[in-house]
Amino acid sequence: MLFSFKRSLVPLASFFLAAFLLTSSTFAENLIVEMIDGTIHKGEKVKDADKVLIINITGQKIPLQKKLIKNVTIAKTPEEIYIEKRLDIKDDDFNARMSLAYSMNDIKAYAIAKRELDAILKDKPGHGPAKRLLKVINTRLAMQQHKAAQATKTAKNKPETAEKPKPNSRSKNQIERSQLISDEDMNLIRLWELPADLDAYKPRIKIPRENIDKLFEKYNAEEAVPKGKRERSRFYGKKGYKQIDLFFELGARELYRGIEIFDDPPAFKYWRQKLNASYASKYFKKYFNNTTIPGLILFDRRPHDELEAYSNFFILTQLERDGMPLINRADPEKSILFQWGLPRDVAEYPAPKVTGWRPFFRGKEDQRFIDAIYWIKGLYQELPVPDYGVKYSPHSPASPKPTPNNN
């Protein structure tokens, strides 16, 4: 009997998309700001204040009055541009792949251009245009490396009076990074949390050919599996979000690892860029990290970083208070994660006494609390917690039972 995903059909995509657009200026690093008068500013976000958005343009901090801003969008990185275009190009379309390599060269993304050219020459060793462009790219990369080496040499020759870096600061950062969830495990969570309507969402997905071949071999007897060379060739040519449907239909969980999802599912855009950034990694961590809930160790060095955000999410899904999940999919409003942000007199499970504690939400009618509960309803509804199949093992010992508010 085939296993099929029971995904939440709550229409949350539009809600999370709207929230994402409304809050995007608070988390983006590189912004494109369109002013009411038609002026366009491009730069790195420095600060988002109540009335002013400050961005860094070629080393200068430029304050922009929010009342004069028409629109703010996130500028795509060269890597994002490359991935988006490369997913639409077949491996044997060498003209399109060369065009992509030229476009990366034009925006000075030489390392990405070299990566694609090396791949072309691996697939077609005698490809002349690729060889010629690669020669140019290698020269430009060598020039970049020379400039970097000169800058390093200059820095080393500075007087000893220059400020020295704090000891062990780099190693501490590296140790923290090693404690985060892996890219492969993050992709598994993204896979499980994809929305039900993939045709509407159209996520960018890359499924290794090896995974597809194993699917055909193991589930060949199933009617849904393409039969014959022509049908399978047609399947290989489909978009990733079309191919993944068959994996879901067959319940081929053992073949999920290795599949890459390049976009956050709608619920995770909201989590990473709103809930984690402003609530979990700041408010909740400040009062309850590794104290009131032993073993709860959240990360807050880079709250918008995808690995930190997914690590925090996974840690929270694994913890409970004697049967009461921090993220409660069965009864979202009783989630300890958000109960402890309510005023004690309205919370069913009030926050424990912590020095300096103040409620985050004004009450259950606070729109932020309502949105947080709605967010849980948009997660994959397997109870009590989905078995994502990740290998990440955060430290999470048992913790005390929350006391219901009987007042």
Steps between C-alpha positions, in 0.01 A plus 500: 500500500640837402578762760394855415571830667221651709596861462312787654251643253461821700545781240808651663719576199345842437517586871870416529582669167329819615682492832827433320454801271390728782802416713766441233675832560581396854707197411646551156871567471506638147206721408358676197308804623265682265405850611170673423682742266631207294856500639651153550751428779693175526699409809544292812254547784658662804202582721123496478364763740141617545521788252829443322659217301880528493692323224869484417575621146869467403612554858264787583206458738200658330184569706176467301175640639245218503215733409681568171561130418271338245633142505780289648613172348781257577781495247588151382855382551700367201467149647120533515488631143719212384295230677170640374618505136698175515198299617322590176787385277545141388848354542538442126401858406856629478404828329274595790764392753762715324260794501460454875879489547535823299234667714686402817818644348316825423406549867853403611387173661813331368503206741144407400584539131804273544287240677258483205779499239681217680173304499449565127850378419446192713186419299655605167881517523548645149266798542706786349301804626507362854879454483550857375276660760651287777844635410371855545322411825811334645701816423243719679488266799880509520487881499245494782718264702804722438315808625381310807854382572631855467233626738591230751869589469424867557293418806781289645744786456288743702651626831454281805290778657211392281217339693541124529207263461357352816656161578298191411220710345533319168518153651194572713307596186617185323399281795153655501467442126591135546208469742247602237286274285657391170388618155386145425283485812361846430394378156317207660300736721421718198387191311260389773363849547422569134141624453235272355451707183841472334363619164410834656820533703743360236802452733844459345592136560791293371471122528820304427470264205618223733197550727262481206666185365470335843133601515433335163687186603343456844143597413490369143194284574291803603260629237601863554864434402583585135563195285718482194779721370272769354289548813803508726684741273198730520507474881872588513421819309233622743551780750610386844171598666320276249736208562474521878128424486580141405736463796221624727240273340721195547608602848865452401640656816824307473578692180438853634858556616706675236205688349564875497230761566624849413209696647352521847145360513251784570475417871878507530539836332280629779691304765849593386444864430240588761433254784856376547659839448277704730359242744677165537865611472449825690209497744464127576875439510557801725275372778493121466818385325662205682357607837127456549505235226824302549654407168328777306793661320387735225727694264486876452828602337341525153123467553418532128759239400317198364703237688458682831127546442447135404714384794287703741182366344612137523618542861163646597312215328692244705442654843197467723404556860383161618271445206438864410690576176665835458350495150163327540359393164202325659391813689705795372369752754641287784853511360736584786709703256220756471319444831805633681484820296148581627416702813486253788139580586374389157740212424380144555860408579649825636868576469712404801648771717810630325692813591397790280234303315235696311230361268564523128134492399236738633254210523338229292341769282844637408535454123856373549373218723220417253752488214735278702222248567395512134862431405495171695187397310698542179762243602489139385228336706652172616453449871659537738811598299597399144796268467699724269776241478769752593825398669531818706487416873467806724538455875149495646460332842168474674367813667240580767130484439323833437241600756152578361353834595194420709411860571 
